[in-house]
Amino acid sequence: MKITAKGNPREKKQELGQFLTSSTVAKFMASMFGPLPRTIRLLDAGAGAGALTLAFVSQCCENRGEVIAIEATSYELDEEILDALGATMCECERRCSESGIRFAFTIHSTDFIQEMSSCLVGDLFSTKPPAFDVAIVNPPYRKINTESVERRSLRSIGVETSNLYTGFIAMIHRLLVPGGQLVGITPRSFCNGPYFRPFREDFLNHLELRRLHVFESRKAAFRDDCVLQENIIFHAVKGYYQPSEIVVSSSSGEQGDNITEKIFSFAEIVHPNDAEKFIHIPSNTGHAAAKEIMDGLSGSLSSLGVTVSTGRVVDFRLRDNLRKEPERGTVPLLYPCHFNGGTVQWPKLVARKPNAILDNAETRPWLVPSGMYLLVKRFTSKEERRRIVACVFDPDQVKAEWVGFENHLNYFHANGQGLERHLAMGLYAFLNSTVVDQYFRRFSGHTQVNATDLRMLTYPDLDTLQGMGLEMTSLDLTQDEIDKLVSKGLHACR
Ligand SMILES: C[S@@+](CC[C@H](N)C(=O)[O-])C[C@H]1O[C@@H](n2cnc3c(N)ncnc32)[C@H](O)[C@@H]1O
């Protein structure tokens, strides 16, 4: 049975965060559970047409073990998919009866977040929340803004999160019995980034991570639905002590493809001293080598006297002050489109973006005094050659007293001023190196390159960076030349 949500209008699908799991991925997820209890209370929240419940039930039927009964509970808001969900439950019933497993199911066509938060709030009027031994889930993905009903419901039980999928996961682990298991497929975005920090903490405080699986291609898991999220599958157990080791696997996502698997110490996945609790996923050998090198560096941005910030000019807020071309009373305004190899091309009149911003009382607080800055793009994708793309803003090249860096850029500075020239050049080489790129890919699960991500990297010490800067004869180096220069610099500082 193949049911897609393609018949739904696009907006409805987006509103519901509806991306259906392929049977190959569902089967793979069902195979990830550890030993199961004899009677299983199963939860599928945001069940769609029931692909995940069907895969789980089929797995139990084929590989029955001790299981004698399954009680399946599904939550699904989309009325148009309920018939398909009902039909899938009947199919589960049939398979179980053939295998001698008792099967019962309940479909709730209600809002999972609202219904469960009112149970979990635990006041005099709330009903007791249900308990589950197993949950298999592909939750809906959608941003939820601060004042939305979902956000308020989640807040009522102490969960502060900005996406529906993290809200679902936070809710689900509260419904699991101790030792209960969860296999979920979600965007990888929760693994880093400041917005997901409270969620990561909540997740790691209540769930013991046992396995992580990533796909090599962003299109793999939901090809039918053109999802361009990077996805991750995790297996976790309700409990309070992380294991010493965890399995990390990866595959292309194609049917019958090879799955590569490796065991890592948990400390490699979540670094014990990392206050941000980033979840690193080393899925290739380059990632492992990069970690070794980065772990050997003792410097931090603050020890270098350097800060990284997000570009301060939010263009739509200062719209009236923007100019396509420089004119009297304006200063340069830099966007990612001005990146030109290692340096900037400014002005760039063929680009659609403005090149200048008026320098006046309204805009001055968002400008910085001209100087030597290192700029890094804030959005790059997994498919690009490098995730961290840095270039140098050189005041000798772009003459101005003040300059505006737009919000799609991060900029490295020294307490709001430009950087010393050789330090800026050394940072340029280091940040554009393959080592940093590979390290970044271990933990970054989305297209953003946050200032926090750049802040939490380890850095070479000042002398080493300045030494690298001195060696930079030009900003027009090949990747190979950059890597050689950085490798030589790091070797010398050991
Ligand atoms: C990403 S889809 C996954 C569907 C199915 N689990 C699968 O893997 O094929 C998420 C599902 O959650 C449903 N959904 C969205 N918001 C919901 C809510 N608040 N309560 C219950 N279901 C919801 C959507 O209609 C959609 O079918």
The ligand as a Gaussian input file, in Angstrom:
#p B3LYP/6-31G(d) Opt

LIG

0 1
 C        5.823000      14.324000       9.095000
 S        4.206000      13.663000       8.968000
 C        4.537000      11.985000       9.296000
 C        3.414000      11.047000       9.050000
 C        3.727000       9.588000       9.364000
 N        4.112000       9.411000      10.727000
 C        4.795000       9.054000       8.477000
 O        5.895000       8.885000       8.964000
 O        4.541000       8.794000       7.306000
 C        3.461000      14.290000      10.440000
 C        1.975000      14.035000      10.593000
 O        1.539000      14.708000      11.791000
 C        0.229000      15.238000      11.584000
 N        0.063000      16.337000      12.554000
 C        0.464000      17.622000      12.425000
 N        0.193000      18.313000      13.537000
 C       -0.392000      17.455000      14.402000
 C       -0.893000      17.570000      15.723000
 N       -0.802000      18.714000      16.371000
 N       -1.442000      16.473000      16.304000
 C       -1.504000      15.288000      15.634000
 N       -1.046000      15.123000      14.379000
 C       -0.499000      16.180000      13.768000
 C        0.248000      15.663000      10.132000
 O       -1.056000      15.726000       9.596000
 C        1.103000      14.582000       9.478000
 O        0.300000      13.548000       8.954000

